[in-house]
Amino acid sequence: MNKISIIVPCYNEEESLSQFYLETKKSVSSISGVTYEFLFIDDGSKDHTLDILRLICHKDQNCRYFSFSRNFGKEAAMYAGLKHANGDFCVIMDADLQHPPKLLSDMYDAVSKEGYDCCAGKRIGREGDGVVRSFLSHGFYSVIQKLTHMNMSDGAGDFRMMNRTMADAILQMQEYNRYTKGIFSFVGFETKWIEFENVERAAGQTKWNLKSLFAYAFDGILSFSTAPLKLPGILGALLFFIACILGIWGLTGPLFFHQTADNVVFVLAVVILLSSLQMMMVFILGEYLSKDYLENKKRPIYIIRESN
């Protein structure tokens, strides 16, 4: 009999957690010939999430919880869930019910009967996200696909069921700076996609604001692409070409700059522009260096404070 491990990262999910557990348990229990386990990862919640997890796990022996010593982030929570899961198949789900539990049966059929290593949900539409956030998300996935040459299309999230082989392959990638969407694509394996309509959260508010989304997107690009490191060379070549044109113009034509207030301001603006571009390039190099610095420290991806 196969076993399904349901991995649920939780951060301040007291309003939706009980409803999620009941609906997901009902769905997974309807799959014939399988047993299940829930692995709830409390990512340093500040509300009553941990109290609810203690109660759920006390009533259901198929449930386990792991509470971090602080907020390490969803990436660390997903890694911890995969590491502690002992099922034949692992599925990652959000606790806000935006990942429909009713799809678990179809996902299980795909990975157990149809020969796929993974079955992933791909949401269509972005109801509740807002126009600006939807536009930025779509633009980000377009950019990262071109930079990394990997399949990370818009709507492809963390909601997926995978076999033990794929889960073990992901666990082999023990980098501190994790971008799981990129890791899913990097390890490969045969994946079936199931589309589902995007819905609003069952309760509570999203923990992802624009600032955190920008940081997450930037981490994704730095983790799986070296293209930004080529920008200084491209910019340098462009500026060299412009300098040659201006030099030839200055030697063969009338003086380009005159000692007037307007031209002084123009020259100052050009100097500031070039300085800002230089600082941006230094910033990109510094970000790559900081990632390497953290990796070399070999710090733990997460620290567990409490577990049942």
C-alpha positions in Angstrom: 0.0 0.0 0.0 1.4 3.4 -1.0 1.8 6.3 1.4 1.3 9.9 0.5 3.1 12.6 2.6 1.3 15.9 2.6 3.7 18.7 3.3 2.2 22.0 4.5 4.3 25.1 5.2 2.5 27.3 7.8 3.1 30.9 8.7 0.3 32.6 10.7 -2.5 30.4 9.3 -4.7 30.1 12.3 -7.8 31.2 10.4 -7.6 28.6 7.6 -5.6 25.7 9.1 -8.5 23.6 10.6 -10.6 24.0 7.4 -7.6 23.0 5.3 -6.9 19.9 7.4 -10.5 18.7 7.2 -11.0 19.2 3.5 -7.6 17.7 2.6 -8.0 14.7 4.9 -11.4 14.1 3.2 -9.9 14.2 -0.2 -6.9 12.0 0.5 -9.0 9.5 2.4 -11.1 9.0 -0.7 -8.1 7.7 -2.7 -8.3 3.9 -2.5 -5.3 1.8 -1.7 -3.2 4.5 0.1 -2.4 5.7 3.5 -1.4 9.3 4.3 0.5 11.5 6.7 0.4 15.2 7.2 3.7 17.1 7.9 2.9 20.6 9.1 5.9 22.9 9.2 5.3 25.9 11.5 7.6 28.6 10.1 7.9 30.7 13.2 4.2 31.8 13.3 3.3 34.6 15.7 -0.4 33.7 16.1 -2.0 30.5 17.4 -1.0 28.3 14.4 1.2 26.1 16.6 -1.5 25.6 19.2 -3.9 24.4 16.4 -1.2 22.1 15.1 -0.7 20.6 18.5 -4.4 19.9 18.8 -4.7 18.4 15.2 -1.7 16.1 15.8 -3.0 15.0 19.2 -6.3 13.9 17.6 -4.8 12.4 14.4 -1.8 10.0 14.7 -1.2 10.5 11.0 -0.2 14.1 11.6 3.2 15.4 12.6 4.3 19.0 13.1 7.7 20.7 13.2 8.0 24.2 14.6 11.0 26.3 13.6 12.9 28.4 16.1 12.2 31.5 14.0 10.9 32.4 10.5 13.2 30.7 8.0 10.9 31.2 5.0 8.7 28.9 2.9 11.7 27.5 1.0 13.2 26.1 4.2 9.8 24.8 5.3 9.3 22.9 2.1 12.8 21.4 2.3 12.2 20.4 5.9 8.9 18.7 5.0 10.6 16.7 2.2 13.4 15.7 4.5 11.1 14.3 7.2 8.6 12.8 4.9 8.6 9.0 4.6 5.9 8.5 2.0 6.2 6.9 -1.4 4.8 10.1 -2.8 5.2 13.7 -1.5 2.8 16.6 -2.2 3.4 20.2 -1.2 0.3 22.3 -0.4 -0.4 25.8 1.0 -2.7 25.9 4.0 -4.9 28.7 2.6 -6.9 26.3 0.3 -5.7 28.0 -2.9 -4.3 24.6 -3.8 -7.5 22.5 -4.3 -7.5 19.3 -2.3 -9.8 17.7 -4.8 -6.9 17.4 -7.3 -5.0 15.0 -5.1 -6.8 12.0 -6.6 -5.9 13.0 -10.2 -2.3 13.8 -9.1 -2.0 10.3 -7.5 -3.3 8.6 -10.7 -0.7 10.5 -12.8 2.3 9.5 -10.6 1.2 6.0 -9.7 -0.5 4.7 -12.9 0.4 7.0 -15.8 4.2 6.8 -15.5 4.9 10.4 -14.5 7.4 11.3 -11.9 5.6 14.4 -10.9 2.1 15.9 -11.3 2.0 19.7 -10.8 -0.9 22.2 -10.6 -0.8 25.2 -12.9 -3.2 27.9 -12.0 -5.0 29.9 -14.6 -6.1 33.4 -13.9 -5.0 35.6 -11.0 -8.3 36.5 -9.3 -7.6 38.5 -6.2 -4.0 39.3 -7.1 -4.7 42.8 -8.5 -3.7 44.2 -11.9 -0.2 45.4 -10.9 0.8 42.2 -9.1 -0.5 40.1 -12.0 1.4 42.2 -14.5 4.7 42.0 -12.5 4.3 38.2 -12.0 3.8 37.6 -15.7 6.7 39.8 -16.6 9.0 38.1 -14.1 8.3 34.6 -15.4 8.9 35.8 -18.9 12.3 37.2 -17.9 13.5 34.3 -15.8 12.7 31.8 -18.5 14.9 33.7 -21.0 17.7 34.1 -18.5 17.8 30.6 -17.1 16.6 28.6 -20.1 14.4 26.5 -17.8 10.7 25.8 -17.7 9.3 28.2 -15.1 6.1 29.4 -16.7 3.6 31.7 -15.1 1.1 29.8 -12.9 3.5 27.0 -12.2 3.8 26.9 -8.4 4.8 24.7 -5.6 1.6 22.6 -5.6 2.7 19.2 -6.9 2.9 15.5 -6.1 6.2 13.7 -6.8 7.5 10.2 -6.4 10.3 9.3 -4.0 13.0 9.4 -6.6 12.3 13.1 -7.5 12.0 14.0 -3.8 15.4 12.5 -3.0 16.9 14.4 -6.0 15.6 17.7 -4.6 17.0 16.8 -1.2 20.4 16.4 -2.7 20.4 20.1 -3.6 21.3 21.4 -0.1 22.0 25.0 -1.0 21.2 27.6 1.7 19.8 30.1 -0.8 16.9 28.1 -2.1 14.5 28.9 -5.0 12.3 25.8 -5.2 10.5 26.6 -8.4 13.9 26.6 -10.1 15.0 23.5 -8.3 11.9 21.6 -9.6 12.9 22.6 -13.1 16.6 21.9 -12.6 16.2 18.3 -11.5 13.9 17.5 -14.5 11.8 14.3 -14.4 8.6 13.8 -16.4 5.9 16.2 -15.2 2.2 16.3 -15.9 0.4 19.6 -15.6 -3.1 20.0 -14.3 -4.7 23.4 -14.7 -6.9 24.8 -12.0 -8.7 28.1 -11.5 -7.1 30.5 -9.1 -9.2 31.3 -6.1 -8.9 33.7 -3.2 -7.6 32.6 0.2 -10.1 30.7 2.4 -9.3 33.1 5.2 -6.6 35.5 6.4 -4.3 37.6 4.3 -1.4 36.8 2.0 2.1 37.0 3.6 3.5 38.0 0.2 3.6 41.8 -0.4 5.3 43.5 -3.3 8.5 43.9 -1.5 8.8 40.2 -0.6 7.8 39.2 -4.1 10.5 41.4 -5.6 13.1 39.9 -3.2 11.9 36.4 -4.1 12.1 37.1 -7.8 15.6 38.6 -7.5 16.7 35.5 -5.5 15.3 33.3 -8.2 17.3 35.1 -11.0 20.5 35.1 -9.0 20.2 31.4 -8.0 19.7 30.1 -11.6 21.2 32.6 -13.9 24.6 34.3 -14.4 23.2 36.6 -17.1 23.3 39.7 -14.9 27.1 39.3 -14.6 27.4 39.9 -18.3 25.7 43.3 -18.0 29.0 45.2 -17.0 30.7 43.9 -20.2 27.7 44.9 -22.4 27.4 48.3 -20.8 31.2 48.8 -21.0 31.2 48.0 -24.7 28.3 50.4 -25.3 29.9 53.2 -23.4 33.2 52.6 -25.2 31.3 52.9 -28.6 29.6 56.2 -27.4 33.0 57.6 -26.2 34.6 56.9 -29.6 31.7 58.6 -31.5 32.0 61.7 -29.2 35.8 61.7 -29.5 35.6 61.7 -33.3 32.9 64.3 -33.2 35.0 66.5 -30.9 38.1 66.2 -33.1 36.4 66.7 -36.5 33.5 69.0 -35.7 32.8 72.1 -33.6 33.4 71.8 -29.9 30.6 69.8 -28.4 30.7 71.4 -24.9 30.6 75.1 -24.3 31.2 76.9 -21.0 27.5 77.7 -20.4 25.3 76.8 -17.4 23.2 74.5 -19.5 26.1 72.5 -20.7 27.6 72.2 -17.2 24.3 70.8 -16.0 24.3 68.4 -18.9 27.8 67.2 -18.3 27.0 66.8 -14.6 23.9 64.7 -15.4 26.0 62.4 -17.7 28.6 61.9 -15.0 25.9 61.0 -12.4 24.2 58.7 -14.8 27.5 56.8 -15.6 28.3 56.7 -11.8 24.9 55.2 -11.0 25.3 52.6 -13.7 28.7 51.7 -12.3 27.2 51.4 -8.8 24.4 49.1 -10.1 27.0 46.8 -11.6 28.9 46.7 -8.4 25.7 45.9 -6.6 25.0 42.9 -8.9 28.5 41.6 -8.3 28.1 42.1 -4.5 24.8 40.1 -4.5 26.4 37.2 -6.2 29.3 37.4 -3.7 27.0 37.5 -0.7 25.2 34.4 -2.0 28.5 32.6 -2.2 29.5 33.9 1.2 26.3 32.4 2.8 26.8 29.1 1.0 30.4 28.8 2.3 29.3 29.2 5.9 27.3 25.9 5.6 24.7 27.2 8.0 21.6 24.9 8.6 18.7 25.6 6.3 16.3 25.5 9.3 16.4 24.9 13.1 13.6 22.9 14.8 12.5 24.2 18.2 9.6 21.8 18.8 8.1 18.6 17.2 5.7 15.8 18.2 
